Amino acid sequence: MTEISGPDGLRAGATAVVTEAYAFACMRCGHGWEQSYEIEHHVDADGRTFVLYVADGRIVPSPLNRPACHNCDGRVVRILRPGRVASARDAAHRERRVPAAGPVEAPWAPEGSAPLP
């Protein structure tokens, strides 16, 4: 999901603010999480552009460069579309109705009789 803030959404020094959301899944421990980022586009004193990633009001490293698992600190993390972790959690927590297993009854045929169809 990408949203670009208009002139009212700009912070001091930012030329544009883009909101991106990502879902993450750790391939080591299976932990999943989602995070939204405000990506602030800036221009330095020499005219070079750079971006700052802001999550929960704090400047953070880019989530696309070596993300780490919040649970086990693992470095093999898959980046997914937003909503993927939530939909997987919902599916895992849905009640599944499976009929109770019981003995299987087989038809009895006396010895020497033809098998039943």
FENPEQUI-V641343 format. One record per run of one state. SS is the DSSP state (H for helix, E for strand, L for the rest). FROM is the first residue (numbers start at 0). LEN is the number of residues. If there is no record, write none. Layout:
BEGIN
ss/from/len
SS/FROM/LEN
SS/FROM/LEN
END
This chain:
BEGIN
ss/from/len
L/0/1
E/1/3
L/4/2
H/6/3
L/9/4
E/13/13
L/26/5
E/31/12
L/43/5
E/48/7
L/55/2
E/57/3
L/60/16
E/76/4
L/80/3
H/83/10
L/93/24
END
